[in-house]
Amino acid sequence: MSQAHHHANTDSYYIPDALWERGRNVIGALFLLGWSAALAGFAADHSRFYQGYLVAFFFGFSITIGASLFTMIQHLTGSAWSVPVRRIMENIMMSFPVLALLFIPVALGVHSLYEWSHAEFVAKEVLELKKGVYSAYLNEKGFLIRAGIFFAVWSFWAWRLYSNSKSQDATHAIDPTLSNERWSAPGMLLFFLSASLASVDWVMSLNPHWFSTMFGVYCMAGGAWGFWALLTFIFLRFRANGIMTHSVTTEHYHDLGKWMFAMTVFWAYIAFCQYMLIWYANMPEETIFFKVRREGSWETMSGVLLFGHFILTFLVLLARNSKRTFNVLRFATVWVLAMHYTDVYWLVMPNFSKGIAFHWVDAAALVAVMSTMALAFWLRLKNAPIAPIGDPRFKKGLEFQNV
């Protein structure tokens, strides 16, 4: 077993070597399988590959943004309950450099995905009033430059927060905590604005005739929801393998469940607000988004999101006991992640198809993207503490009790 740090609760904050190697082998196998299938899909149909890949990429990106925002929220609020689970938050947040590489297929597929990238689009199809806006903002060069700036800022900020946290493992100093608080205040504003712009660039502009002022918030609400589900899922898997069983208690799972529940309600609130404002204004350039999703099999998926994404999850997580019952939480995490993928699929694919046409390349792209992120995540856990053991609030976090 790797070197271990033992608290009085007898937990080790390191992944045992045998378990780490088994996890690496499983993730590595999925990585090879996913990319082999994805490349086969690319060879068979370039356009269809790019569409499925964009769904998978944005799914992974949205969860990473959720992890980043909530890591900074923990620093800004001085939260103690979340300290034992924060290192895993930070590791998910550190996916940005990998996502920058995973963005390459999206960059290569600009002409297949975005009609605004075609020269004749601005000349013929856009209202005179908007031609200047489209030519100045929605162009291939600007699209790629903005993406480069976004990933540079996100990666640097994530590295700064992560390295500060890691430096405490040996020193137990207070300075990194104070530094992360200072970085998190402007970081929240910067990430919120940049992630909103990225959502507009990568997803909303798939239909450049449509716009919504709430789209960025909608995407981040879904990503935050997916992040809490993924974080809870990871710790339930840790628990099943005897890792941090004393450090992350029922009390912590209760709060993780609360956050999943809160994000369920928040997503529903934002989704309703966006729908209500568009319905009330009844402007053709806005209603087209929902018109398309109320036709054919897309209407069925819209209903699935209403009842599956919101109502069922709301009812499952509403009771106090459900958030303290591991089997219920286990179901909820898988269900939430499935619904979040469905939501992203619902945002992207109606721009290309008049009905649901799930293709095997969609699954291949999802496995390829998520296994790449998972492999980088898992490699960071090798011989490294999986909890911020040097944080001054760590002991208080271990003793956390719900009231």
Residue pairs with C-beta under 8 A, 6 or more apart in sequence:
1 12
1 14
1 16
1 17
2 14
2 15
2 16
2 17
2 20
2 383
3 14
3 383
4 12
4 13
4 14
5 12
5 13
5 14
5 385
5 389
6 12
7 13
7 246
7 247
7 389
7 398
9 246
9 247
9 398
10 246
11 243
11 244
11 245
11 246
11 247
12 243
13 244
13 247
13 385
13 386
13 387
13 389
14 383
14 384
14 385
14 386
15 23
15 243
15 381
15 382
15 386
16 243
19 241
19 243
20 378
20 381
20 382
23 378
24 375
24 378
24 379
27 371
27 374
27 375
27 378
28 375
30 367
30 371
30 374
31 368
31 371
31 372
31 375
33 367
34 364
34 365
34 366
34 367
34 368
34 369
34 370
34 371
34 372
35 368
35 371
35 372
37 360
37 361
37 363
37 364
37 367
37 368
38 49
38 53
38 361
38 364
38 365
38 367
38 368
40 364
41 48
41 49
41 52
41 359
41 360
41 361
41 364
41 365
42 49
42 361
44 361
45 361
46 109
46 112
47 112
48 359
48 361
49 105
49 109
49 361
49 365
50 105
50 106
50 109
50 112
50 113
51 112
51 113
51 348
51 349
51 352
52 359
52 361
52 362
52 364
52 365
52 366
53 105
53 106
53 109
53 365
53 368
53 369
54 106
54 109
54 113
54 202
54 203
54 348
55 341
55 344
55 345
55 348
55 349
55 362
55 365
55 366
56 362
56 365
56 366
56 368
56 369
56 370
57 99
57 102
57 103
57 105
57 106
57 365
57 369
58 202
58 203
58 219
58 344
58 347
58 348
59 226
59 340
59 341
59 344
59 366
59 369
59 370
60 95
60 99
60 102
60 369
60 370
60 373
61 99
61 198
61 202
61 223
62 219
62 220
62 222
62 223
62 226
62 340
62 344
63 92
63 223
63 226
63 227
63 230
63 340
64 92
64 93
64 95
64 96
64 99
64 223
64 227
64 373
65 191
65 195
65 220
65 223
65 224
66 220
66 223
66 224
66 225
66 226
66 227
66 228
67 89
67 90
67 92
67 93
67 95
67 227
67 231
68 93
68 96
68 154
68 157
68 158
68 187
68 191
69 188
69 191
69 192
69 220
69 224
70 89
70 224
70 227
70 228
70 259
71 86
71 89
71 90
71 93
71 161
71 184
72 161
72 183
72 184
72 187
72 188
72 191
73 79
73 184
73 188
74 82
74 83
74 86
74 89
75 161
75 177
75 180
75 181
75 183
75 184
76 181
76 184
76 185
76 188
78 181
78 393
79 393
80 393
80 396
80 397
80 400
81 251
81 252
81 255
81 397
81 400
82 89
82 255
82 397
83 387
83 388
83 391
83 393
83 394
83 396
83 397
84 244
84 247
84 248
84 252
84 387
84 394
84 397
84 398
85 231
85 235
85 248
85 252
85 256
85 387
86 165
86 387
86 388
86 391
87 165
87 385
87 386
87 387
87 388
88 231
88 234
88 235
88 386
89 231
90 158
90 161
90 162
90 165
90 388
91 162
91 377
91 380
91 381
92 227
92 230
92 231
92 377
93 158
93 161
93 162
94 158
94 159
94 162
94 376
94 377
94 380
95 373
95 376
95 377
96 151
96 154
96 155
96 158
97 151
97 155
97 376
98 372
98 373
98 376
99 151
99 373
100 151
100 155
101 372
102 369
102 372
102 373
103 147
103 151
106 113
106 202
107 144
107 147
110 117
110 140
110 143
110 144
111 117
111 118
113 206
114 138
114 143
114 205
114 206
114 208
115 121
115 125
115 208
116 122
116 134
116 138
116 139
116 205
116 208
117 139
117 140
117 143
121 134
121 208
122 131
122 134
122 135
125 209
126 134
126 208
134 208
136 142
138 205
138 208
143 201
146 197
146 198
146 201
147 198
147 201
150 194
150 197
150 198
153 190
153 194
154 191
154 194
157 183
157 187
157 190
157 191
160 183
161 180
161 183
161 184
161 187
164 176
164 177
164 179
164 180
164 183
165 176
165 180
165 388
165 391
166 384
167 173
167 176
167 390
168 176
168 177
168 388
168 390
168 391
169 385
169 388
169 389
169 390
170 390
171 390
172 390
172 392
173 390
174 392
177 391
177 392
177 393
192 216
192 220
195 216
195 219
195 220
196 215
196 216
196 217
196 219
196 220
197 216
199 215
199 216
199 219
199 220
200 215
200 216
203 215
203 219
203 347
203 348
204 210
204 211
204 212
204 215
206 348
206 351
207 288
207 289
207 351
209 285
209 288
210 285
210 286
210 288
210 289
211 285
211 286
212 218
212 274
212 278
212 286
212 289
214 270
214 273
214 274
214 277
215 274
217 270
218 267
218 270
218 271
218 274
219 347
221 263
221 266
221 267
221 270
221 271
222 267
222 340
222 343
222 344
223 340
224 263
224 266
225 260
225 263
225 264
225 266
225 267
225 336
225 340
226 336
226 337
226 340
228 256
228 259
228 260
228 263
228 336
229 260
229 332
229 333
229 334
229 336
229 337
229 340
230 333
230 337
231 256
232 253
232 256
232 257
232 260
232 329
232 332
232 333
233 330
233 333
233 334
233 337
235 244
235 248
235 252
235 253
235 256
236 253
236 326
236 329
236 330
236 333
238 244
238 248
238 386
239 245
239 248
239 326
243 386
244 386
244 387
247 387
247 398
249 400
250 324
251 400
251 401
251 402
252 400
253 323
253 324
253 326
253 329
254 320
254 323
254 324
254 402
255 400
255 402
256 323
256 329
257 317
257 322
257 323
257 324
257 329
257 332
258 323
260 313
260 317
260 332
260 333
260 336
261 313
261 314
261 317
261 318
261 323
264 309
264 310
264 313
264 314
264 317
264 336
265 314
267 309
267 310
268 309
268 310
268 314
271 310
275 290
278 286
278 287
278 289
278 290
279 287
279 290
292 298
292 350
293 299
293 301
293 302
293 346
293 350
294 302
295 354
296 354
296 355
297 355
297 356
298 346
298 350
298 355
298 356
300 356
301 342
301 345
301 346
301 356
302 346
304 342
305 339
305 342
305 343
305 346
308 335
308 339
308 342
309 339
309 340
309 342
309 343
312 335
313 332
313 335
313 336
313 339
316 322
316 328
316 331
316 332
316 335
317 323
317 332
322 328
322 329
322 332
323 329
341 366
345 358
345 362
349 356
349 357
387 394
388 394
391 397
